[in-house]
Amino acid sequence: MDKMTKSVLRLGLPAGSLQEATGELFRKAGYEITFVSRSYYPQIDDPEIHCTLIRAQEMPRYVEDGSLDCGLTGYDWIMENNANVVELTEFVYSKVSRRPVKWVLAVPNNSAIHSIQDLQGKRVATELVDFTRRWLKKHGVEAKVEFSWGATEVKPPIFADAIVEVTETGSSLRANQLRIVGEPLLMSTTRFISNKNSYDDPWKKRKMEDLILMLKGAIAAEGKVGLKMNLLRADQIEVLRVLRSHPKTSLNSPTISPLTDPDWIAMETIIPEEMVRQIMPQLYKAGARGIVEYPLNTIID
């Protein structure tokens, strides 16, 4: 174990709903990662990284106690575990979208509960037990908070008066005839966390920082493509005018390179993928030729 901790970064990956999204993110960042059936040790093409699949709910605890050097988990589970870890960066991605998830208080549509104070003496089901208890105490409310093993939306009104549940779109709550009460208890995104001692290790710190750089680059490249084209120098001003009329085109500063024919230049830029079908005809009309669109895996600023 001592040899491993010196030469290998022990990385925890979230099992469950975030597993495939995380694997895809790593692949876009240049890491070939494979989830083997019935194995909790994914294969990765970096001999200096050892991966373990752990539920995001438990990740902060194992990173805090040093069983893992680092891992990806939700901010919600850091708060639930009250974990003493180093948060190195935030990644905004989830199983459905690239938006933060939120933990909300929800009750049946016909419930008499309309505020936090109405929870006094009631029963609340949730997976976020400790955080919910602290939240209720902060608001001066005494209620019975019970752990829910799943399918929390079906608990009210028979098994609980209210639930505290995570949602991205609210569609599951609405489908189960539930409504949200008040503002979210907590907004959560994915965090890259480190054990404090591991972060103090120069080699492990550098390894984590390199990994984070590539993962952030993969997220930055999502929804964007590269565009390159050739054009006459005489058409440069008109082509630039087209690019600058779209404020999201590589900060309006394309790369310009000379070609072997002194009358021609090459231009390259990055644009949102959704813009391609709109801007390509405009560039063609402005004089651009040999226009090529190509995918991007990572963008590092």
C-alpha positions in Angstrom: 0.0 0.0 0.0 2.9 2.4 0.8 4.4 1.8 -2.6 1.0 2.5 -4.3 0.4 5.8 -2.4 3.8 7.1 -3.5 3.6 6.2 -7.2 -0.2 5.9 -8.0 -3.0 8.4 -7.5 -6.0 6.6 -5.9 -8.9 8.2 -7.7 -12.6 7.6 -6.7 -15.2 7.7 -9.5 -18.9 8.1 -8.8 -20.8 4.9 -9.2 -24.5 5.0 -10.2 -26.2 7.8 -12.1 -23.0 9.8 -12.8 -20.9 6.9 -13.8 -21.4 7.0 -17.6 -21.3 10.8 -17.7 -18.0 10.8 -15.9 -16.6 8.1 -18.1 -17.5 10.1 -21.2 -15.9 13.2 -19.7 -12.7 11.3 -19.1 -12.7 10.0 -22.6 -13.1 13.4 -24.1 -10.2 14.6 -21.9 -8.0 12.0 -23.5 -8.2 9.2 -21.0 -9.3 5.8 -22.2 -11.4 4.5 -19.4 -13.4 1.3 -19.4 -16.0 0.1 -16.9 -15.8 -3.7 -16.6 -19.0 -5.6 -15.8 -19.3 -6.4 -12.1 -16.0 -4.8 -11.3 -15.6 -1.7 -9.1 -12.1 -1.0 -10.6 -12.4 0.7 -14.0 -9.5 0.3 -16.3 -7.7 3.5 -17.3 -4.8 3.9 -19.7 -2.6 5.8 -17.2 -0.5 3.6 -15.0 -0.2 6.4 -12.5 -3.9 6.4 -11.7 -5.8 3.6 -9.9 -9.6 4.0 -10.2 -12.3 2.8 -7.8 -16.0 3.1 -8.2 -17.6 4.4 -5.1 -21.1 5.9 -4.6 -20.9 9.7 -4.6 -22.7 9.7 -1.2 -19.7 7.9 0.4 -16.9 9.5 -1.6 -16.2 12.5 0.8 -15.8 10.1 3.8 -13.3 7.9 2.0 -11.3 10.8 0.7 -11.3 12.5 4.1 -10.0 9.4 5.9 -7.3 8.8 3.2 -8.6 5.6 1.7 -8.7 7.6 -1.6 -6.4 10.4 -2.6 -9.1 12.2 -4.5 -12.5 11.8 -6.1 -15.5 13.3 -7.9 -18.6 13.8 -5.8 -21.4 16.2 -5.4 -21.3 19.3 -3.2 -24.4 18.0 -1.6 -22.6 14.9 -0.3 -19.7 17.0 1.0 -22.2 18.9 3.0 -24.1 15.8 4.1 -20.9 14.2 5.4 -19.6 17.5 6.8 -16.4 16.3 5.2 -13.0 18.0 5.9 -11.6 17.7 2.4 -9.9 20.1 -0.1 -12.3 21.2 -2.9 -10.0 21.7 -5.9 -12.6 22.7 -8.6 -16.2 22.6 -9.7 -17.5 20.7 -12.7 -21.0 21.5 -13.8 -22.3 18.3 -15.2 -24.9 15.7 -14.1 -26.7 12.7 -15.5 -29.2 14.8 -17.5 -27.8 18.2 -18.2 -24.9 20.6 -17.6 -26.9 22.5 -14.9 -26.6 22.3 -11.2 -29.0 20.0 -9.4 -31.1 21.3 -6.5 -32.5 19.7 -3.3 -36.0 20.8 -2.6 -38.8 20.4 -0.1 -41.7 18.7 -1.8 -45.2 17.8 -0.6 -48.4 16.4 -2.2 -50.3 18.9 -4.3 -53.2 18.9 -1.8 -51.0 19.1 1.3 -51.6 21.7 4.0 -47.8 22.3 4.2 -47.0 25.7 2.5 -43.9 26.8 4.4 -40.9 25.4 6.4 -42.7 26.2 9.7 -45.6 23.9 8.7 -43.2 21.0 9.0 -43.3 21.3 12.8 -44.0 17.8 14.2 -44.2 16.3 10.8 -42.2 13.4 9.2 -39.8 14.1 6.4 -38.2 11.4 4.2 -34.9 12.1 2.4 -31.5 10.7 1.6 -29.9 13.9 2.7 -30.7 13.3 6.4 -28.0 15.2 8.4 -28.1 18.2 6.2 -31.9 18.3 6.4 -31.8 18.1 10.2 -29.3 21.0 10.3 -31.5 23.0 7.9 -34.6 22.4 10.0 -32.8 23.3 13.2 -31.6 26.5 11.6 -35.2 27.5 11.0 -36.3 26.5 14.5 -38.4 23.6 13.3 -38.6 20.2 15.0 -39.5 17.3 12.7 -38.7 13.7 12.3 -36.3 13.1 9.5 -36.1 9.6 8.2 -33.6 8.1 5.7 -35.1 7.1 2.4 -33.4 4.2 0.5 -34.8 5.4 -2.8 -38.1 6.0 -4.6 -38.5 8.9 -2.3 -41.3 10.5 -4.4 -43.7 7.7 -3.5 -43.4 8.3 0.3 -46.0 11.1 0.7 -48.6 11.1 2.0 -48.7 7.6 3.5 -45.1 7.1 4.6 -44.1 10.7 5.1 -45.7 14.2 5.2 -43.0 15.7 3.0 -39.7 14.8 1.3 -36.4 16.5 0.6 -35.4 15.3 -2.8 -32.9 16.1 -5.5 -34.1 17.3 -8.9 -32.8 18.7 -12.2 -36.0 19.5 -14.1 -38.8 18.8 -11.5 -40.5 16.4 -14.0 -40.4 13.4 -11.6 -41.9 15.4 -8.8 -44.7 16.6 -11.0 -45.3 13.1 -12.3 -45.9 12.0 -8.7 -48.3 14.8 -7.9 -45.9 16.7 -5.8 -45.2 20.4 -5.6 -42.1 22.3 -4.4 -42.4 24.4 -1.2 -40.2 27.5 -0.9 -36.6 27.9 -2.2 -34.2 25.0 -2.7 -32.3 23.9 0.4 -29.1 23.4 -1.6 -27.7 23.8 -5.1 -25.2 21.2 -6.0 -22.6 20.6 -8.7 -19.9 18.0 -9.1 -16.6 18.8 -7.2 -13.1 17.3 -7.5 -12.0 16.8 -3.9 -8.7 15.8 -2.4 -7.5 14.3 0.9 -5.5 17.0 2.7 -2.4 15.0 3.1 -2.5 13.9 -0.5 -2.8 17.5 -1.6 0.3 18.3 0.4 2.2 15.7 -1.6 3.9 17.5 -4.5 3.7 14.6 -6.9 0.0 13.9 -6.2 -0.9 17.6 -6.3 0.7 17.9 -9.7 -1.0 14.8 -10.9 -4.4 16.0 -9.7 -3.9 19.5 -11.2 -3.0 17.9 -14.6 -6.1 15.7 -14.5 -8.3 18.7 -13.6 -6.9 20.8 -16.4 -7.8 18.1 -19.0 -11.2 17.5 -17.6 -12.0 21.2 -17.5 -10.8 21.4 -21.1 -13.2 18.7 -22.1 -16.1 20.5 -20.5 -15.1 23.8 -22.2 -15.1 22.1 -25.6 -18.6 20.8 -25.3 -21.0 22.2 -27.9 -18.1 23.8 -29.8 -16.4 23.0 -33.1 -13.4 24.3 -35.0 -13.8 26.1 -38.3 -11.1 26.7 -40.8 -11.2 28.3 -44.3 -9.1 29.9 -47.0 -9.8 33.3 -48.4 -8.2 36.0 -50.5 -6.5 38.8 -48.6 -8.8 41.2 -50.3 -11.8 39.4 -48.6 -10.3 39.4 -45.1 -12.2 42.5 -43.9 -15.6 41.1 -45.1 -15.0 37.7 -43.6 -13.9 39.2 -40.3 -17.1 41.4 -40.4 -19.2 38.2 -40.6 -17.3 36.5 -37.7 -17.6 39.7 -35.5 -21.3 39.9 -36.1 -21.6 36.7 -34.1 -20.2 37.5 -30.6 -19.4 33.8 -29.7 -16.9 33.2 -32.4 -13.6 32.6 -30.6 -13.7 36.0 -28.9 -13.8 37.5 -32.4 -10.0 36.9 -32.7 -9.5 34.1 -35.3 -6.0 32.7 -36.1 -4.7 34.0 -39.5 -1.9 32.3 -41.4 -0.2 32.9 -44.7 -0.5 30.4 -47.6 2.1 29.6 -50.3 0.1 31.9 -52.6 0.7 35.4 -51.2 -2.7 36.5 -52.3 -4.4 33.9 -50.0 -4.6 33.4 -46.3 -6.0 30.7 -43.9 -8.3 31.6 -41.1 -9.3 29.4 -38.1 -11.7 30.0 -35.3 -13.9 28.2 -32.7 -17.7 28.6 -32.7 -20.7 27.1 -31.0 -21.8 24.0 -33.0 -25.4 25.4 -33.2 -24.1 28.3 -35.2 -22.5 26.3 -38.0 -25.4 26.1 -40.4 -26.0 29.8 -40.0 -22.5 31.2 -40.4 -21.1 28.9 -43.1 -23.2 30.3 -45.9 -22.5 33.8 -44.7 -18.7 33.1 -44.8 -19.0 31.6 -48.2 -20.8 34.7 -49.6 -18.1 36.8 -48.0 -15.4 35.0 -50.0 -14.3 32.1 -47.8 -13.5 28.8 -49.6 -12.5 25.3 -48.5 -14.5 25.8 -45.3 -13.9 22.8 -42.9 -15.8 22.1 -39.7 -14.0 19.7 -37.2 -14.9 18.4 -33.8 -13.1 19.5 -30.6 -12.4 17.3 -27.6 -10.6 19.8 -25.3 -10.1 23.6 -25.1 -7.6 24.8 -22.6 -7.5 28.6 -22.1 
